[in-house]
Amino acid sequence: MVTFFRASPSPVRVPRSVRPLKRRQPKKTNELPHPNKLPGIFGEGKDVCRRHELYVSFRDLGWLDSVIAPKGYSAYYCAGECNYPFTSCMNSTNHATLQALVHLMKPDIVPKVCCVPTELSAISVLYYDKSNNVILRKHRNMVVQACGCH
């Protein structure tokens, strides 16, 4: 067993005075920023690179007489700003990062990084060929699944 003794009496601690709690000021608006808008250094109010809806109708293309199914499909497209510094959701490459840095130094020589498809998927199309045979073909790289800055 170990014991400790104090030679002099310890001073009595003076209690602190009670301060009233500060109330937070209510926010002026309950609106949240649009999820595709980035404030501050990313460019106030600029749309970031992302996937947008694009429906391709085979009727509008004049292919309805040869295409049996589908009548159309959601192809999507990529558009938006690719401003440095990139966020993780921009799916950028190391090359894009370096190109963006060089563009900041020499904007007249090196172009900005572009918002492009980074992942594509296939669709299956049932159609008549020139001999009126029914063909089912899987067309690769027809639907944008993800976009990024490249």
C-alpha positions in Angstrom: 0.0 0.0 0.0 1.3 3.5 -0.9 0.1 6.7 0.7 0.8 10.3 0.1 0.7 13.2 2.6 0.6 16.9 1.9 2.7 19.0 4.2 0.8 22.2 3.7 -3.0 22.5 3.4 -4.3 22.9 -0.1 -5.8 26.2 -1.2 -9.6 26.2 -1.6 -10.7 26.7 -5.1 -13.0 29.6 -5.8 -16.1 28.6 -7.8 -16.5 30.2 -11.2 -19.4 32.5 -11.9 -22.1 31.0 -14.1 -22.3 32.6 -17.5 -25.5 32.5 -19.5 -25.4 30.3 -22.6 -25.1 32.1 -25.9 -28.0 31.5 -28.3 -27.2 30.8 -31.9 -28.7 33.2 -34.4 -31.3 31.4 -36.6 -30.3 31.1 -40.2 -31.9 33.5 -42.6 -33.0 30.8 -45.0 -33.7 27.1 -44.8 -32.8 26.6 -48.5 -29.9 24.2 -49.2 -27.6 24.9 -52.1 -28.2 22.8 -55.2 -26.1 19.6 -54.9 -24.5 20.2 -58.3 -23.4 23.7 -57.4 -20.1 24.3 -55.6 -19.5 27.6 -53.9 -16.2 29.3 -53.2 -13.0 28.3 -54.9 -14.8 26.0 -57.2 -16.6 28.9 -58.9 -19.7 30.4 -57.4 -22.8 28.9 -58.9 -21.1 26.8 -61.6 -22.5 23.4 -62.5 -19.9 20.7 -61.8 -19.2 17.9 -64.2 -22.0 15.4 -64.1 -24.3 13.1 -66.1 -27.4 14.6 -67.6 -30.5 13.0 -69.1 -30.6 12.4 -72.9 -33.3 10.2 -74.4 -32.6 8.9 -77.9 -35.8 8.1 -79.8 -35.3 5.9 -82.8 -38.5 7.5 -84.3 -36.8 10.9 -84.2 -33.8 9.4 -86.0 -36.0 7.9 -88.7 -35.0 4.3 -87.7 -38.4 3.1 -86.5 -39.0 1.1 -89.6 -35.9 -1.0 -89.1 -35.6 -1.0 -85.2 -38.1 -3.4 -83.6 -37.1 -2.8 -79.9 -36.5 -0.7 -78.0 -38.3 2.4 -79.3 -35.5 4.5 -77.7 -33.2 4.5 -74.7 -31.6 6.8 -72.1 -28.1 7.6 -73.5 -27.3 10.4 -71.1 -24.4 12.9 -71.7 -21.7 14.6 -69.6 -21.5 18.4 -69.1 -20.3 20.8 -66.5 -17.3 22.6 -65.2 -14.0 21.0 -64.4 -12.3 23.7 -62.3 -9.2 23.0 -60.3 -9.0 21.9 -57.5 -11.0 18.8 -58.3 -13.2 17.0 -55.8 -13.3 13.3 -55.5 -16.7 13.2 -57.2 -15.1 14.6 -60.4 -13.4 11.3 -61.1 -10.4 13.0 -62.6 -7.1 11.5 -63.7 -3.6 12.5 -62.7 -3.1 13.8 -66.3 -6.2 16.0 -65.9 -4.9 17.5 -62.6 -1.6 18.4 -64.2 -3.3 19.8 -67.3 -5.5 21.9 -65.1 -2.5 23.3 -63.3 -0.7 24.1 -66.5 -3.9 25.7 -67.8 -3.9 28.0 -64.8 -0.4 29.2 -65.7 -0.8 29.3 -69.5 -4.5 29.5 -70.4 -3.8 30.7 -73.9 -1.7 27.6 -74.7 -3.2 24.7 -72.7 -7.0 24.1 -72.9 -9.2 23.5 -69.8 -9.9 20.0 -68.7 -13.1 18.5 -70.3 -16.1 16.8 -68.7 -16.4 13.5 -70.6 -17.9 10.0 -70.1 -15.6 7.8 -68.0 -17.8 4.7 -67.9 -20.1 3.4 -70.7 -22.4 0.4 -70.9 -24.1 -1.5 -73.7 -27.7 -1.8 -75.0 -29.3 -4.5 -77.0 -31.2 -3.6 -80.1 -33.6 -5.9 -82.0 -33.8 -4.8 -85.7 -34.3 -5.9 -89.3 -31.2 -6.1 -91.5 -31.2 -5.3 -95.3 -32.4 -8.9 -96.0 -35.3 -8.5 -93.5 -33.7 -10.9 -91.1 -34.4 -10.2 -87.4 -31.1 -9.5 -85.6 -30.4 -9.0 -81.9 -27.2 -7.1 -81.4 -25.5 -5.8 -78.3 -24.0 -2.3 -79.0 -21.1 -1.5 -76.7 -20.5 2.0 -75.3 -23.9 3.4 -75.9 -25.0 4.5 -72.4 -23.1 6.9 -70.2 -22.8 5.5 -66.7 -20.3 8.0 -65.1 -18.7 11.3 -66.0 -15.3 12.7 -65.1 -12.8 15.5 -65.7 -10.2 14.4 -68.3 
